Amino acid sequence: MSEGTIKRLTDKGFGFISNSSGTDLFFHMSSVEGARFEDLREGQAVSYNEGRGPKGPRAENVRLR
């Protein structure tokens, strides 16, 4: 699993995670595990698996650290 920080959240159920290499990864609320989307805050540390979506890299299996 990789680690990063939540960079931005939207009210439409998705957000972006910034990782140590400076890449921003898209994630959708359906990929959050062990927490509700409403529990997430910008700046929180998370762990995730990197996957591929139709528009580029995305975070999957997102968990709060």
N, CA, C and O atoms as a CHARMM CRD file, in Angstrom:
* protein
*
  260
    1    1 MET  N      0.83300  -1.18100   0.00000 PROA 1      0.00000
    2    1 MET  CA     0.00000   0.00000   0.00000 PROA 1      0.00000
    3    1 MET  C      0.87800   1.24600   0.00000 PROA 1      0.00000
    4    1 MET  O      1.94400   1.28100   0.61400 PROA 1      0.00000
    5    2 SER  N      0.40700   2.24600  -0.69400 PROA 2      0.00000
    6    2 SER  CA     1.09400   3.53100  -0.74000 PROA 2      0.00000
    7    2 SER  C      0.46900   4.46400   0.28600 PROA 2      0.00000
    8    2 SER  O     -0.61200   4.19200   0.80800 PROA 2      0.00000
    9    3 GLU  N      1.15600   5.56600   0.57000 PROA 3      0.00000
   10    3 GLU  CA     0.65900   6.53300   1.53500 PROA 3      0.00000
   11    3 GLU  C      0.62000   7.91300   0.90200 PROA 3      0.00000
   12    3 GLU  O      1.43000   8.23700   0.03300 PROA 3      0.00000
   13    4 GLY  N     -0.32800   8.71900   1.34800 PROA 4      0.00000
   14    4 GLY  CA    -0.46000  10.07400   0.84500 PROA 4      0.00000
   15    4 GLY  C     -1.34200  10.89400   1.76500 PROA 4      0.00000
   16    4 GLY  O     -1.67900  10.47200   2.87100 PROA 4      0.00000
   17    5 THR  N     -1.71100  12.07800   1.28500 PROA 5      0.00000
   18    5 THR  CA    -2.52600  13.01200   2.04500 PROA 5      0.00000
   19    5 THR  C     -3.69500  13.46600   1.18600 PROA 5      0.00000
   20    5 THR  O     -3.54000  13.71200  -0.01100 PROA 5      0.00000
   21    6 ILE  N     -4.85200  13.57400   1.79800 PROA 6      0.00000
   22    6 ILE  CA    -6.01100  14.06900   1.05200 PROA 6      0.00000
   23    6 ILE  C     -5.76400  15.53900   0.72100 PROA 6      0.00000
   24    6 ILE  O     -5.57400  16.36900   1.61000 PROA 6      0.00000
   25    7 LYS  N     -5.77200  15.83600  -0.55200 PROA 7      0.00000
   26    7 LYS  CA    -5.49300  17.18600  -1.01600 PROA 7      0.00000
   27    7 LYS  C     -6.77400  17.99800  -1.17900 PROA 7      0.00000
   28    7 LYS  O     -6.82500  19.17200  -0.81200 PROA 7      0.00000
   29    8 ARG  N     -7.80600  17.36300  -1.73200 PROA 8      0.00000
   30    8 ARG  CA    -9.04800  18.08900  -1.99600 PROA 8      0.00000
   31    8 ARG  C    -10.21700  17.13000  -1.97500 PROA 8      0.00000
   32    8 ARG  O    -10.11100  15.99700  -2.44600 PROA 8      0.00000
   33    9 LEU  N    -11.34200  17.58600  -1.42500 PROA 9      0.00000
   34    9 LEU  CA   -12.59000  16.83000  -1.40700 PROA 9      0.00000
   35    9 LEU  C    -13.67800  17.67800  -2.04900 PROA 9      0.00000
   36    9 LEU  O    -13.65000  18.90500  -1.96300 PROA 9      0.00000
   37   10 THR  N    -14.61900  17.03000  -2.68200 PROA 10     0.00000
   38   10 THR  CA   -15.75600  17.74700  -3.25800 PROA 10     0.00000
   39   10 THR  C    -17.03600  17.26900  -2.60200 PROA 10     0.00000
   40   10 THR  O    -17.05400  16.23700  -1.93100 PROA 10     0.00000
   41   11 ASP  N    -18.09600  18.01700  -2.79700 PROA 11     0.00000
   42   11 ASP  CA   -19.38600  17.60500  -2.24800 PROA 11     0.00000
   43   11 ASP  C    -20.09600  16.60200  -3.15300 PROA 11     0.00000
   44   11 ASP  O    -21.23000  16.20900  -2.87600 PROA 11     0.00000
   45   12 LYS  N    -19.44100  16.18900  -4.22300 PROA 12     0.00000
   46   12 LYS  CA   -20.02700  15.22300  -5.15700 PROA 12     0.00000
   47   12 LYS  C    -19.52600  13.79900  -4.91600 PROA 12     0.00000
   48   12 LYS  O    -19.84200  12.89100  -5.68400 PROA 12     0.00000
   49   13 GLY  N    -18.74100  13.60300  -3.84500 PROA 13     0.00000
   50   13 GLY  CA   -18.32900  12.25700  -3.49000 PROA 13     0.00000
   51   13 GLY  C    -17.00600  11.80000  -4.05800 PROA 13     0.00000
   52   13 GLY  O    -16.76000  10.59600  -4.14500 PROA 13     0.00000
   53   14 PHE  N    -16.14500  12.72400  -4.44900 PROA 14     0.00000
   54   14 PHE  CA   -14.81200  12.33400  -4.88500 PROA 14     0.00000
   55   14 PHE  C    -13.78800  13.33000  -4.38600 PROA 14     0.00000
   56   14 PHE  O    -14.13300  14.38600  -3.85600 PROA 14     0.00000
   57   15 GLY  N    -12.52500  12.98200  -4.55900 PROA 15     0.00000
   58   15 GLY  CA   -11.45500  13.85000  -4.10900 PROA 15     0.00000
   59   15 GLY  C    -10.14300  13.46400  -4.76600 PROA 15     0.00000
   60   15 GLY  O    -10.10100  12.65300  -5.69100 PROA 15     0.00000
   61   16 PHE  N     -9.06700  14.06900  -4.26200 PROA 16     0.00000
   62   16 PHE  CA    -7.73500  13.81800  -4.78000 PROA 16     0.00000
   63   16 PHE  C     -6.76800  13.60500  -3.62700 PROA 16     0.00000
   64   16 PHE  O     -6.85200  14.26900  -2.59400 PROA 16     0.00000
   65   17 ILE  N     -5.85100  12.67000  -3.82300 PROA 17     0.00000
   66   17 ILE  CA    -4.81900  12.36100  -2.84500 PROA 17     0.00000
   67   17 ILE  C     -3.48000  12.75700  -3.45300 PROA 17     0.00000
   68   17 ILE  O     -3.19700  12.44100  -4.60800 PROA 17     0.00000
   69   18 SER  N     -2.66300  13.44500  -2.67400 PROA 18     0.00000
   70   18 SER  CA    -1.32100  13.82200  -3.10700 PROA 18     0.00000
   71   18 SER  C     -0.33500  12.83900  -2.47500 PROA 18     0.00000
   72   18 SER  O     -0.38800  12.58900  -1.27100 PROA 18     0.00000
   73   19 ASN  N      0.56600  12.28300  -3.29300 PROA 19     0.00000
   74   19 ASN  CA     1.55000  11.34700  -2.74500 PROA 19     0.00000
   75   19 ASN  C      2.92300  11.99900  -2.67800 PROA 19     0.00000
   76   19 ASN  O      3.08500  13.14800  -3.08700 PROA 19     0.00000
   77   20 SER  N      3.90700  11.27900  -2.16900 PROA 20     0.00000
   78   20 SER  CA     5.24400  11.84500  -1.95000 PROA 20     0.00000
   79   20 SER  C      5.95500  12.22800  -3.23600 PROA 20     0.00000
   80   20 SER  O      6.85600  13.06600  -3.20500 PROA 20     0.00000
   81   21 SER  N      5.58200  11.64500  -4.35900 PROA 21     0.00000
   82   21 SER  CA     6.22400  12.00200  -5.62600 PROA 21     0.00000
   83   21 SER  C      5.57000  13.21600  -6.28000 PROA 21     0.00000
   84   21 SER  O      6.00200  13.65400  -7.34700 PROA 21     0.00000
   85   22 GLY  N      4.51600  13.76700  -5.63800 PROA 22     0.00000
   86   22 GLY  CA     3.85900  14.94300  -6.16300 PROA 22     0.00000
   87   22 GLY  C      2.73000  14.65200  -7.13000 PROA 22     0.00000
   88   22 GLY  O      2.14400  15.57800  -7.69100 PROA 22     0.00000
   89   23 THR  N      2.41700  13.39000  -7.33600 PROA 23     0.00000
   90   23 THR  CA     1.32400  13.00400  -8.22400 PROA 23     0.00000
   91   23 THR  C      0.00200  13.07900  -7.47000 PROA 23     0.00000
   92   23 THR  O     -0.08700  12.64500  -6.32200 PROA 23     0.00000
   93   24 ASP  N     -1.01400  13.62300  -8.10700 PROA 24     0.00000
   94   24 ASP  CA    -2.35400  13.64600  -7.53100 PROA 24     0.00000
   95   24 ASP  C     -3.16300  12.50100  -8.11100 PROA 24     0.00000
   96   24 ASP  O     -3.21300  12.31100  -9.32600 PROA 24     0.00000
   97   25 LEU  N     -3.79800  11.73700  -7.22400 PROA 25     0.00000
   98   25 LEU  CA    -4.59900  10.59000  -7.62800 PROA 25     0.00000
   99   25 LEU  C     -6.05700  10.84500  -7.30400 PROA 25     0.00000
  100   25 LEU  O     -6.38500  11.25500  -6.19100 PROA 25     0.00000
  101   26 PHE  N     -6.92100  10.61000  -8.25300 PROA 26     0.00000
  102   26 PHE  CA    -8.36300  10.71200  -8.07900 PROA 26     0.00000
  103   26 PHE  C     -8.84100   9.55800  -7.20800 PROA 26     0.00000
  104   26 PHE  O     -8.28900   8.45900  -7.27700 PROA 26     0.00000
  105   27 PHE  N     -9.86900   9.79900  -6.38300 PROA 27     0.00000
  106   27 PHE  CA   -10.55400   8.69200  -5.71600 PROA 27     0.00000
  107   27 PHE  C    -12.03100   9.02600  -5.58400 PROA 27     0.00000
  108   27 PHE  O    -12.41800  10.19200  -5.50300 PROA 27     0.00000
  109   28 HSD  N    -12.84500   7.98500  -5.56500 PROA 28     0.00000
  110   28 HSD  CA   -14.29600   8.11500  -5.42400 PROA 28     0.00000
  111   28 HSD  C    -14.69900   7.55000  -4.07400 PROA 28     0.00000
  112   28 HSD  O    -14.01000   6.68800  -3.52800 PROA 28     0.00000
  113   29 MET  N    -15.80200   8.02700  -3.53700 PROA 29     0.00000
  114   29 MET  CA   -16.24000   7.57700  -2.21700 PROA 29     0.00000
  115   29 MET  C    -16.43700   6.06700  -2.14000 PROA 29     0.00000
  116   29 MET  O    -16.33100   5.48700  -1.05900 PROA 29     0.00000
  117   30 SER  N    -16.72000   5.43000  -3.26100 PROA 30     0.00000
  118   30 SER  CA   -16.90100   3.97400  -3.25800 PROA 30     0.00000
  119   30 SER  C    -15.59800   3.22900  -2.99300 PROA 30     0.00000
  120   30 SER  O    -15.62600   2.03000  -2.71600 PROA 30     0.00000
  121   31 SER  N    -14.45200   3.91500  -3.07400 PROA 31     0.00000
  122   31 SER  CA   -13.16700   3.25800  -2.83700 PROA 31     0.00000
  123   31 SER  C    -12.66900   3.44400  -1.40700 PROA 31     0.00000
  124   31 SER  O    -11.58900   2.96100  -1.06800 PROA 31     0.00000
  125   32 VAL  N    -13.43700   4.13500  -0.56100 PROA 32     0.00000
  126   32 VAL  CA   -13.04700   4.36100   0.83500 PROA 32     0.00000
  127   32 VAL  C    -13.48300   3.16400   1.66700 PROA 32     0.00000
  128   32 VAL  O    -14.63300   2.73200   1.59200 PROA 32     0.00000
  129   33 GLU  N    -12.55300   2.62900   2.46500 PROA 33     0.00000
  130   33 GLU  CA   -12.82800   1.45700   3.30400 PROA 33     0.00000
  131   33 GLU  C    -12.67400   1.81700   4.77300 PROA 33     0.00000
  132   33 GLU  O    -11.75300   2.54600   5.14200 PROA 33     0.00000
  133   34 GLY  N    -13.56000   1.31500   5.60700 PROA 34     0.00000
  134   34 GLY  CA   -13.43800   1.48000   7.05000 PROA 34     0.00000
  135   34 GLY  C    -13.82600   2.86300   7.56000 PROA 34     0.00000
  136   34 GLY  O    -13.64400   3.14700   8.74400 PROA 34     0.00000
  137   35 ALA  N    -14.34900   3.72200   6.70800 PROA 35     0.00000
  138   35 ALA  CA   -14.79100   5.05400   7.11100 PROA 35     0.00000
  139   35 ALA  C    -15.82300   5.53900   6.10900 PROA 35     0.00000
  140   35 ALA  O    -15.88200   5.05900   4.97600 PROA 35     0.00000
  141   36 ARG  N    -16.62000   6.47800   6.53000 PROA 36     0.00000
  142   36 ARG  CA   -17.56400   7.09700   5.61000 PROA 36     0.00000
  143   36 ARG  C    -16.87200   8.26300   4.91700 PROA 36     0.00000
  144   36 ARG  O    -15.92900   8.84000   5.45800 PROA 36     0.00000
  145   37 PHE  N    -17.32900   8.60200   3.74400 PROA 37     0.00000
  146   37 PHE  CA   -16.75500   9.72900   3.00400 PROA 37     0.00000
  147   37 PHE  C    -16.85700  11.00900   3.84000 PROA 37     0.00000
  148   37 PHE  O    -15.96900  11.86100   3.78500 PROA 37     0.00000
  149   38 GLU  N    -17.93500  11.14100   4.60900 PROA 38     0.00000
  150   38 GLU  CA   -18.14600  12.32500   5.43300 PROA 38     0.00000
  151   38 GLU  C    -17.10700  12.45900   6.54500 PROA 38     0.00000
  152   38 GLU  O    -16.92600  13.55100   7.08600 PROA 38     0.00000
  153   39 ASP  N    -16.42200  11.36800   6.89600 PROA 39     0.00000
  154   39 ASP  CA   -15.40000  11.38500   7.94600 PROA 39     0.00000
  155   39 ASP  C    -14.05500  11.89800   7.43500 PROA 39     0.00000
  156   39 ASP  O    -13.17300  12.21300   8.23400 PROA 39     0.00000
  157   40 LEU  N    -13.88900  11.98300   6.13200 PROA 40     0.00000
  158   40 LEU  CA   -12.61600  12.41400   5.55600 PROA 40     0.00000
  159   40 LEU  C    -12.46700  13.92400   5.62200 PROA 40     0.00000
  160   40 LEU  O    -13.44700  14.66000   5.50100 PROA 40     0.00000
  161   41 ARG  N    -11.24000  14.38000   5.81300 PROA 41     0.00000
  162   41 ARG  CA   -10.92400  15.80400   5.85800 PROA 41     0.00000
  163   41 ARG  C     -9.66600  16.06800   5.03600 PROA 41     0.00000
  164   41 ARG  O     -8.77600  15.22300   4.95600 PROA 41     0.00000
  165   42 GLU  N     -9.60500  17.23000   4.43600 PROA 42     0.00000
  166   42 GLU  CA    -8.39400  17.61600   3.70200 PROA 42     0.00000
  167   42 GLU  C     -7.22100  17.65400   4.67900 PROA 42     0.00000
  168   42 GLU  O     -7.35700  18.13100   5.80500 PROA 42     0.00000
  169   43 GLY  N     -6.08100  17.15300   4.24300 PROA 43     0.00000
  170   43 GLY  CA    -4.88900  17.09700   5.07800 PROA 43     0.00000
  171   43 GLY  C     -4.71400  15.79500   5.83600 PROA 43     0.00000
  172   43 GLY  O     -3.65800  15.57600   6.42900 PROA 43     0.00000
  173   44 GLN  N     -5.71900  14.91800   5.83800 PROA 44     0.00000
  174   44 GLN  CA    -5.60900  13.63700   6.53300 PROA 44     0.00000
  175   44 GLN  C     -4.68000  12.69700   5.79600 PROA 44     0.00000
  176   44 GLN  O     -4.63600  12.67600   4.56600 PROA 44     0.00000
  177   45 ALA  N     -3.93500  11.91800   6.56800 PROA 45     0.00000
  178   45 ALA  CA    -3.06600  10.89500   5.99000 PROA 45     0.00000
  179   45 ALA  C     -3.89500   9.65900   5.67400 PROA 45     0.00000
  180   45 ALA  O     -4.74800   9.25200   6.46300 PROA 45     0.00000
  181   46 VAL  N     -3.63600   9.06900   4.51800 PROA 46     0.00000
  182   46 VAL  CA    -4.34500   7.87400   4.07800 PROA 46     0.00000
  183   46 VAL  C     -3.36700   6.88600   3.46800 PROA 46     0.00000
  184   46 VAL  O     -2.26000   7.24800   3.07000 PROA 46     0.00000
  185   47 SER  N     -3.79100   5.64200   3.40200 PROA 47     0.00000
  186   47 SER  CA    -3.06400   4.62900   2.63900 PROA 47     0.00000
  187   47 SER  C     -4.00800   4.15100   1.54500 PROA 47     0.00000
  188   47 SER  O     -5.22800   4.23200   1.69000 PROA 47     0.00000
  189   48 TYR  N     -3.44300   3.65500   0.45500 PROA 48     0.00000
  190   48 TYR  CA    -4.25500   3.29100  -0.70700 PROA 48     0.00000
  191   48 TYR  C     -3.45500   2.39300  -1.63300 PROA 48     0.00000
  192   48 TYR  O     -2.23600   2.27500  -1.51600 PROA 48     0.00000
  193   49 ASN  N     -4.16500   1.76600  -2.55000 PROA 49     0.00000
  194   49 ASN  CA    -3.54400   1.02800  -3.65200 PROA 49     0.00000
  195   49 ASN  C     -3.72600   1.87400  -4.89800 PROA 49     0.00000
  196   49 ASN  O     -4.78000   2.47900  -5.09500 PROA 49     0.00000
  197   50 GLU  N     -2.70900   1.91700  -5.73200 PROA 50     0.00000
  198   50 GLU  CA    -2.81900   2.69300  -6.96400 PROA 50     0.00000
  199   50 GLU  C     -3.35000   1.81400  -8.09100 PROA 50     0.00000
  200   50 GLU  O     -2.85200   0.71400  -8.33000 PROA 50     0.00000
  201   51 GLY  N     -4.35600   2.31700  -8.76500 PROA 51     0.00000
  202   51 GLY  CA    -4.95200   1.60700  -9.88900 PROA 51     0.00000
  203   51 GLY  C     -5.03700   2.52200 -11.09400 PROA 51     0.00000
  204   51 GLY  O     -4.55800   3.65600 -11.06600 PROA 51     0.00000
  205   52 ARG  N     -5.64600   2.02400 -12.14300 PROA 52     0.00000
  206   52 ARG  CA    -5.83300   2.80500 -13.37400 PROA 52     0.00000
  207   52 ARG  C     -7.31600   2.98200 -13.61800 PROA 52     0.00000
  208   52 ARG  O     -8.09100   2.02700 -13.56900 PROA 52     0.00000
  209   53 GLY  N     -7.69500   4.20600 -13.87900 PROA 53     0.00000
  210   53 GLY  CA    -9.06100   4.51400 -14.24700 PROA 53     0.00000
  211   53 GLY  C     -9.10600   4.91900 -15.71100 PROA 53     0.00000
  212   53 GLY  O     -8.06600   4.96000 -16.36900 PROA 53     0.00000
  213   54 PRO  N    -10.27800   5.21500 -16.22800 PROA 54     0.00000
  214   54 PRO  CA   -10.40300   5.58900 -17.63200 PROA 54     0.00000
  215   54 PRO  C     -9.70000   6.90300 -17.97200 PROA 54     0.00000
  216   54 PRO  O     -9.38900   7.16300 -19.13400 PROA 54     0.00000
  217   55 LYS  N     -9.45200   7.73400 -16.94700 PROA 55     0.00000
  218   55 LYS  CA    -8.80600   9.03100 -17.19900 PROA 55     0.00000
  219   55 LYS  C     -7.42400   9.13600 -16.57900 PROA 55     0.00000
  220   55 LYS  O     -6.86700  10.23100 -16.50300 PROA 55     0.00000
  221   56 GLY  N     -6.85700   8.01600 -16.13300 PROA 56     0.00000
  222   56 GLY  CA    -5.51300   8.03800 -15.55900 PROA 56     0.00000
  223   56 GLY  C     -5.45000   7.34100 -14.21600 PROA 56     0.00000
  224   56 GLY  O     -6.34700   6.57300 -13.86900 PROA 56     0.00000
  225   57 PRO  N     -4.38200   7.60500 -13.44900 PROA 57     0.00000
  226   57 PRO  CA    -4.20500   6.90700 -12.17400 PROA 57     0.00000
  227   57 PRO  C     -5.29600   7.28800 -11.17900 PROA 57     0.00000
  228   57 PRO  O     -5.78200   8.41900 -11.15700 PROA 57     0.00000
  229   58 ARG  N     -5.67000   6.29400 -10.34600 PROA 58     0.00000
  230   58 ARG  CA    -6.64800   6.55400  -9.29900 PROA 58     0.00000
  231   58 ARG  C     -6.30100   5.74400  -8.06000 PROA 58     0.00000
  232   58 ARG  O     -5.61900   4.72300  -8.14300 PROA 58     0.00000
  233   59 ALA  N     -6.77100   6.20600  -6.92600 PROA 59     0.00000
  234   59 ALA  CA    -6.54600   5.51000  -5.66200 PROA 59     0.00000
  235   59 ALA  C     -7.70700   4.56400  -5.40600 PROA 59     0.00000
  236   59 ALA  O     -8.86900   4.91700  -5.60900 PROA 59     0.00000
  237   60 GLU  N     -7.38100   3.35800  -4.95900 PROA 60     0.00000
  238   60 GLU  CA    -8.36800   2.34800  -4.61400 PROA 60     0.00000
  239   60 GLU  C     -8.08700   1.85100  -3.21400 PROA 60     0.00000
  240   60 GLU  O     -6.96000   1.97100  -2.73200 PROA 60     0.00000
  241   61 ASN  N     -9.08200   1.29700  -2.55300 PROA 61     0.00000
  242   61 ASN  CA    -8.93100   0.75800  -1.19300 PROA 61     0.00000
  243   61 ASN  C     -8.35400   1.81100  -0.24600 PROA 61     0.00000
  244   61 ASN  O     -7.40300   1.53200   0.48400 PROA 61     0.00000
  245   62 VAL  N     -8.91500   3.00300  -0.25300 PROA 62     0.00000
  246   62 VAL  CA    -8.44400   4.12400   0.55100 PROA 62     0.00000
  247   62 VAL  C     -8.82200   3.90000   2.01900 PROA 62     0.00000
  248   62 VAL  O     -9.97700   3.61100   2.33400 PROA 62     0.00000
  249   63 ARG  N     -7.84200   4.03800   2.90600 PROA 63     0.00000
  250   63 ARG  CA    -8.05400   3.87100   4.34900 PROA 63     0.00000
  251   63 ARG  C     -7.38000   5.00100   5.10300 PROA 63     0.00000
  252   63 ARG  O     -6.28900   5.44200   4.74100 PROA 63     0.00000
  253   64 LEU  N     -8.04300   5.46900   6.16400 PROA 64     0.00000
  254   64 LEU  CA    -7.42700   6.46500   7.03500 PROA 64     0.00000
  255   64 LEU  C     -6.27300   5.84300   7.77500 PROA 64     0.00000
  256   64 LEU  O     -6.31000   4.65900   8.11000 PROA 64     0.00000
  257   65 ARG  N     -5.24900   6.62800   8.03300 PROA 65     0.00000
  258   65 ARG  CA    -4.10900   6.13600   8.81600 PROA 65     0.00000
  259   65 ARG  C     -4.18400   6.66000  10.21200 PROA 65     0.00000
  260   65 ARG  O     -3.31500   6.36000  11.03200 PROA 65     0.00000
